[in-house]
Amino acid sequence: MTTRTATRARPEERERLLRDFVRLCEIETPSRRERGVADALTRELRALGLEVSEDESSSETGADAGNLLARVQGTGGEGTVLLCAHMDTVPLAGPVEVVREEGFFRNRHEAILGADNKVAVAVLLAVARRLAREPARADVELLFTTCEERALAGAKAFDRSRLRADHGFVFDHASRLGELIAAAPTYYRIEATFRGQAAHAGLAPEAGRSAIVAAATAIARLRLGRLDGETTANVGRIEGGSAANVVPERCRIELEARSLERDRAHATVTEIVDVLTDAAGGAECDVETEVEEGFRGYRLARSAEPVQVASAALSELGFEPRLRTTGAGSDANVLNAAGLPCLNVADGSEHNHRPDERVSVVALESILDVALGIVARSG
């Protein structure tokens, strides 16, 4: 790999980045409502002279827009690198009105800012502007996905064969700059529906079989939380019954299991299903379980090309590269599973998915430098 000097953003590029970030955050795009940002990106990328294509994944994801792909031709014929961001956010509890206070961007209202993942969307747009004027040696592909917050649905629906990239980078981890997410978990979603027998709770409770009691018994027996250093399990939702005076005949619970080791994730799911089945039988109820692998884990070696490239770019900028694992998934999971080595790079944002979500001006400007440095070293 040839070492090249990192290309830092110029003052005018930093100012444009900050303006774009605010504007993009205030285009509210909870999952399946990405149209506003998709249209804005398409207009601006085409104004730079780039070809932008939108796929037909909306028919699969239920979103009002598809995934966007743009490509910037390089000058040196030195391969292709992918940069990826997702356009959607988690649901909004209030409007987004960005304020800048004490060096941080946050939402004026008690709701998410949308830094996850508008930081990356704004940064990729800034990279595109630079490359349209000053192409890199490598070709650069820019992928903007939908429905990442819905178990990576947009990336899963994207046709991997459309990419020419040799390796890729996702900027989608809310942690300190310098962190490189070299391993992420396999994730399973489990849904269990318990069915018992309804009866009047005051007149004939003994004639009923409580689906809620069966579900509660199962939950009490499950191993939940952090099971070991690489594995977690959780019950996220429970609903059932119809009225206080009716023995409930139905109860549904939603669970998940994650592990950095796929076999351990599968074993945890098997354990959960066994406990659910035993608890239903003990309460003389039936249970139906549905298990779905939401996404598959990945693990990149320190010697992997994207790790080496990102580490070099960070070091040149004065950041210490730190390889770490995560319990969260990202589009990098899907791309790695599809055979494209892809690294998730921390973007310096804080408290994602929370009303106090924020990102500093320094972090936002720095991640643009990191992205430019990565592009300069790819190929």
Summary of the structure (lengths in Angstrom):
residues: 379
radius of gyration: 23.3
end to end distance: 7.9
largest distance: 82.2
contacts: 1398
relative contact order: 0.20
helix: 34%
strand: 29%
